[in-house]
Amino acid sequence: MSLLEGVRIIELASERISFAGKLLADLGADLILIEPPEGDPSRGYPPYLNDQPGANRSLYFWHYNTSKRGVTLALDREPDRFKQLMRTADILIESEPIQRLASLKLDFHDLQAIKPDLIHVAVTPYGRNEQLSDYPATDLTLMAAGGPPWSCGYDDHSLPPSRGWGNQAYHTASHFAVMSILTALLHRGTTGEGQFIDVSITAALNVTTEAASYSWLVAGSTVQRQTGRHATPGSSGETQMQCADGKWVNTGVPPRVPPEFGKLLNWLAKLELVDQLPEAVFLEMGAAWEGPFDLSLIGTDDTVTAIFGSGREALRLIAANTSAYEFFTGCQSNGLAVGIINSPEEAFEDPHFKARGFHATVEHEDFDMTVTYPGAPYNLPKAPWRISRRAPHLGEHNDEVFHSLES
């Protein structure tokens, strides 16, 4: 049984919330995507199947609209049909201009009169009660306003901050919307009550800035961008390393407890690299350390500082003498958190992702082909996730959906 089987969701098409709709639809909800008669603009977004633009060829639209049924409806001309559809719905998710639904008498309080237990989620740039939400905004400008780019970039601060790739502003807001919806469904299951949920994209981004926001709010300090590591008020040691095959890794978190120092020392020995590490003596001291290893003494206690530093140097030495994947899997085997720096296509083909069933095959009978999609971002063994259908063609389910309202 799917997690959201039996739950009907109406999504008013917008690129800001399409990922939220996808997550909910892939969890088994009956999600009906409402587009204007001319179609949502994202139908024309690149990239395209075989790099050829055309109807139903946008891979962008394919990805963000799996498992959805699609209808066309002009809200301003067909409000009664929309209300008729909303009577059958559990949830409405939208990112409309803040006064539009109210002007059409289709806002939460209007819909609640015909569907008292409705859960209505509005996702807007700055929140429903903030006039700025109607200003032009893009994923880039929202990221900048919310704060994450300040923490992203390189040690060289003559370079500007970096924007995270891949619609991260919209994705972050979509995750908050989905978490809110799941919580609201639990609440409704207990109380029978619906509710209005106001998601601010900027606020959602601001609480994902790790230490940046609270460093400023609590201490008045500003974090500094650092290459491949956490932004902090002060500088930390570099962690990225080029491996023997030319690929890069992030050496991550070095040993912090005696067993980890011991495992790292044994790994060095297997690779016959101990003699190449002058700091090996400190690794031995770390492995034999009795009692807790007090990380707060790093920088003030010479012995603790040297032991901790030896772990980082050992990881650098191993990385320089192994392939990136050997380094990555070796650290995993020894309980050390590191990361291999993969391109998107390399990450997609990673054996770990494949083993977890990340690849999902979707039938595209319209092109007589099967396409491999990115699959579940989580594993729910008792409520299986799956892509149930390809993205809908424009108005593909008009007859199916609207006829069921009349029967």
Secondary structure as the mmCIF struct_conf table of DSSP 4:
data_model
#
loop_
_struct_conf.conf_type_id
_struct_conf.id
_struct_conf.beg_label_comp_id
_struct_conf.beg_label_asym_id
_struct_conf.beg_label_seq_id
_struct_conf.end_label_comp_id
_struct_conf.end_label_asym_id
_struct_conf.end_label_seq_id
TURN_TY1_P TURN_TY1_P1 LEU A 3 GLY A 6
STRN STRN1 ARG A 8 LEU A 12
TURN_TY1_P TURN_TY1_P2 GLU A 15 ILE A 17
HELX_RH_AL_P HELX_RH_AL_P1 SER A 18 ASP A 26
TURN_TY1_P TURN_TY1_P3 LEU A 27 GLY A 28
STRN STRN2 ASP A 30 GLU A 35
TURN_TY1_P TURN_TY1_P4 PRO A 37 GLU A 38
HELX_RH_3T_P HELX_RH_3T_P1 PRO A 41 GLY A 44
HELX_LH_PP_P HELX_LH_PP_P1 TYR A 45 TYR A 45
BEND BEND1 PRO A 46 PRO A 46
HELX_LH_PP_P HELX_LH_PP_P2 PRO A 47 PRO A 47
STRN STRN3 TYR A 48 TYR A 48
HELX_RH_3T_P HELX_RH_3T_P2 LEU A 49 ASP A 51
TURN_TY1_P TURN_TY1_P5 ALA A 55 ASN A 56
STRN STRN4 SER A 58 SER A 58
HELX_RH_AL_P HELX_RH_AL_P2 LEU A 59 TYR A 64
TURN_TY1_P TURN_TY1_P6 ASN A 65 SER A 67
STRN STRN5 LYS A 68 THR A 72
TURN_TY1_P TURN_TY1_P7 LEU A 75 ARG A 77
HELX_RH_AL_P HELX_RH_AL_P3 PRO A 79 MET A 86
TURN_TY1_P TURN_TY1_P8 ARG A 87 THR A 88
BEND BEND2 ASP A 90 ASP A 90
STRN STRN6 ILE A 91 GLU A 94
TURN_TY1_P TURN_TY1_P9 ILE A 98 GLN A 99
HELX_RH_AL_P HELX_RH_AL_P4 ARG A 100 SER A 103
TURN_TY1_P TURN_TY1_P10 LEU A 104 LYS A 105
BEND BEND3 ASP A 107 ASP A 107
HELX_RH_AL_P HELX_RH_AL_P5 PHE A 108 GLN A 112
TURN_TY1_P TURN_TY1_P11 ALA A 113 ILE A 114
TURN_TY1_P TURN_TY1_P12 PRO A 116 ASP A 117
STRN STRN7 ILE A 119 THR A 124
BEND BEND4 PRO A 125 TYR A 126
TURN_TY1_P TURN_TY1_P13 ARG A 128 ASN A 129
HELX_RH_3T_P HELX_RH_3T_P3 GLN A 131 ASP A 134
BEND BEND5 TYR A 135 TYR A 135
HELX_RH_AL_P HELX_RH_AL_P6 ASP A 139 GLY A 146
BEND BEND6 GLY A 147 GLY A 147
HELX_RH_3T_P HELX_RH_3T_P4 PRO A 148 SER A 151
BEND BEND7 GLY A 153 GLY A 153
BEND BEND8 ASP A 155 ASP A 155
TURN_TY1_P TURN_TY1_P14 HIS A 157 SER A 158
BEND BEND9 LEU A 159 LEU A 159
HELX_LH_PP_P HELX_LH_PP_P3 PRO A 160 PRO A 161
HELX_LH_PP_P HELX_LH_PP_P4 ARG A 163 GLY A 164
BEND BEND10 TRP A 165 ASN A 167
HELX_RH_AL_P HELX_RH_AL_P7 GLN A 168 THR A 191
STRN STRN8 GLN A 195 SER A 200
HELX_RH_AL_P HELX_RH_AL_P8 ILE A 201 ASN A 206
TURN_TY1_P TURN_TY1_P15 VAL A 207 THR A 208
BEND BEND11 THR A 209 THR A 209
TURN_TY1_P TURN_TY1_P16 GLU A 210 GLU A 210
HELX_RH_AL_P HELX_RH_AL_P9 ALA A 211 TYR A 214
HELX_RH_PI_P HELX_RH_PI_P1 SER A 215 ALA A 219
STRN STRN9 GLN A 224 GLN A 224
TURN_TY1_P TURN_TY1_P17 THR A 227 GLY A 228
BEND BEND12 ARG A 229 ARG A 229
STRN STRN10 THR A 232 THR A 232
BEND BEND13 PRO A 233 GLY A 234
STRN STRN11 GLN A 240 GLN A 242
TURN_TY1_P TURN_TY1_P18 ALA A 244 ASP A 245
BEND BEND14 GLY A 246 GLY A 246
STRN STRN12 TRP A 248 ASN A 250
BEND BEND15 VAL A 253 VAL A 253
BEND BEND16 VAL A 257 VAL A 257
HELX_RH_AL_P HELX_RH_AL_P10 PRO A 258 LYS A 270
TURN_TY1_P TURN_TY1_P19 LEU A 271 GLU A 272
HELX_RH_3T_P HELX_RH_3T_P5 VAL A 274 GLN A 276
TURN_TY1_P TURN_TY1_P20 PRO A 278 GLU A 279
HELX_RH_AL_P HELX_RH_AL_P11 ALA A 280 ALA A 287
TURN_TY1_P TURN_TY1_P21 ALA A 288 ALA A 288
BEND BEND17 GLY A 291 GLY A 291
HELX_RH_3T_P HELX_RH_3T_P6 LEU A 295 LEU A 297
TURN_TY1_P TURN_TY1_P22 ILE A 298 THR A 300
HELX_RH_AL_P HELX_RH_AL_P12 ASP A 302 ALA A 320
TURN_TY1_P TURN_TY1_P23 ASN A 321 ASN A 321
BEND BEND18 THR A 322 THR A 322
HELX_RH_AL_P HELX_RH_AL_P13 ALA A 324 SER A 333
TURN_TY1_P TURN_TY1_P24 ASN A 334 GLY A 335
STRN STRN13 GLY A 339 ILE A 340
HELX_RH_AL_P HELX_RH_AL_P14 PRO A 344 PHE A 348
TURN_TY1_P TURN_TY1_P25 GLU A 349 GLU A 349
HELX_RH_AL_P HELX_RH_AL_P15 PRO A 351 ALA A 355
TURN_TY1_P TURN_TY1_P26 ARG A 356 GLY A 357
STRN STRN14 HIS A 359 HIS A 364
TURN_TY1_P TURN_TY1_P27 GLU A 365 ASP A 368
STRN STRN15 MET A 369 PRO A 374
BEND BEND19 PRO A 377 TYR A 378
TURN_TY1_P TURN_TY1_P28 PRO A 381 LYS A 382
BEND BEND20 ALA A 383 ALA A 383
BEND BEND21 ARG A 389 ARG A 389
HELX_LH_PP_P HELX_LH_PP_P5 ARG A 390 HIS A 393
TURN_TY1_P TURN_TY1_P29 LEU A 394 HIS A 397
HELX_RH_AL_P HELX_RH_AL_P16 ASN A 398 GLU A 406
#
